């Protein structure tokens, strides 16, 4: 009982230090181009406009993660499932935060292999992910967006609201009795290129809870936003890069 209380106290101490950093942005880093913090981990755009035939209008849902390989080109060098399995094995169980330089290099080779595939969804930034849940597998970020809270590493989840085309989602870090939830709204950015990959994400607020009870909710200042690039997207996995080059890889949750 004493050790449990000590661990809880340490986690709450991390939450307090996290709260002190909210004015900068707990799930983000300052960007040089936008002068605003980058969006929370794995944020993704929703379709405010759609190309005919891209995705169903209602309900707007991705297929299940198990359907991904059935839609992959037969000529693919490796099935999507096998690439994702290798990525999970290489990333480990701490979102990649405990990897050395050799381990990181191995993961990034697999990420490059994934992004080079020809089965990514066209115009990924226009993808509507309403009512889908995702788990963070890997990030090379040193901030809280990777799940790090002080000396601990939590599980990072992403949950999209069941509101087609709304762009509303939450990034959630869970560590024992402590939960941090960042609410945001994402939308695609207009691009001149043929392949739309850019996403603009506006932060709404951050909520910290402990033992199932809300400790605080802190709204972000109006206009706090950032830009991401979704380099690969399918029913099984998504790869996103921040303005500063950090990468986040998320896989479809099996607990939807």
GIHUHU-V531127 format. One record per backbone hydrogen bond with DSSP energy under -0.5 kcal/mol. CO is the residue of the C=O (numbers start at 1). NH is the residue of the N-H. If there is no record, write none. Layout:
co->CO nh->NH
co->CO nh->NH
This chain:
co->1 nh->5
co->2 nh->6
co->3 nh->7
co->4 nh->8
co->5 nh->9
co->6 nh->10
co->7 nh->11
co->8 nh->12
co->9 nh->13
co->10 nh->14
co->11 nh->15
co->12 nh->16
co->13 nh->17
co->14 nh->18
co->15 nh->19
co->16 nh->20
co->17 nh->21
co->18 nh->21
co->19 nh->22
co->21 nh->24
co->21 nh->25
co->25 nh->28
co->26 nh->144
co->29 nh->38
co->31 nh->35
co->36 nh->31
co->40 nh->43
co->46 nh->48
co->46 nh->188
co->51 nh->54
co->59 nh->61
co->64 nh->67
co->65 nh->68
co->67 nh->70
co->67 nh->71
co->68 nh->71
co->68 nh->72
co->69 nh->72
co->73 nh->76
co->79 nh->83
co->80 nh->84
co->81 nh->85
co->82 nh->86
co->83 nh->87
co->84 nh->88
co->85 nh->89
co->86 nh->90
co->87 nh->91
co->88 nh->92
co->91 nh->96
co->94 nh->97
co->95 nh->139
co->96 nh->99
co->100 nh->104
co->101 nh->105
co->102 nh->106
co->103 nh->107
co->104 nh->108
co->105 nh->109
co->106 nh->110
co->107 nh->111
co->108 nh->112
co->109 nh->113
co->110 nh->114
co->111 nh->115
co->112 nh->116
co->114 nh->117
co->123 nh->126
co->124 nh->127
co->127 nh->129
co->129 nh->132
co->132 nh->160
co->133 nh->253
co->134 nh->158
co->135 nh->251
co->138 nh->249
co->143 nh->146
co->143 nh->148
co->144 nh->147
co->147 nh->154
co->149 nh->152
co->152 nh->149
co->155 nh->157
co->155 nh->174
co->156 nh->136
co->157 nh->172
co->158 nh->134
co->159 nh->170
co->161 nh->131
co->161 nh->163
co->163 nh->166
co->167 nh->186
co->168 nh->161
co->169 nh->184
co->170 nh->159
co->170 nh->172
co->171 nh->182
co->172 nh->157
co->172 nh->174
co->173 nh->180
co->174 nh->155
co->175 nh->178
co->177 nh->211
co->177 nh->212
co->178 nh->175
co->179 nh->209
co->180 nh->173
co->181 nh->183
co->181 nh->207
co->182 nh->171
co->183 nh->204
co->183 nh->205
co->184 nh->169
co->185 nh->202
co->187 nh->200
co->194 nh->196
co->195 nh->197
co->196 nh->125
co->197 nh->230
co->198 nh->189
co->199 nh->201
co->199 nh->228
co->200 nh->187
co->201 nh->226
co->202 nh->185
co->204 nh->220
co->205 nh->183
co->206 nh->218
co->207 nh->181
co->208 nh->215
co->208 nh->216
co->209 nh->179
co->210 nh->213
co->213 nh->210
co->216 nh->208
co->217 nh->219
co->218 nh->206
co->221 nh->224
co->223 nh->225
co->224 nh->203
co->226 nh->201
co->227 nh->243
co->228 nh->199
co->229 nh->231
co->229 nh->241
co->232 nh->239
co->233 nh->121
co->236 nh->252
co->237 nh->234
co->238 nh->250
co->239 nh->231
co->239 nh->232
co->240 nh->248
co->241 nh->229
co->242 nh->245
co->246 nh->242
co->247 nh->140
co->248 nh->240
co->249 nh->137
co->249 nh->138
co->250 nh->238
co->251 nh->135
co->253 nh->256
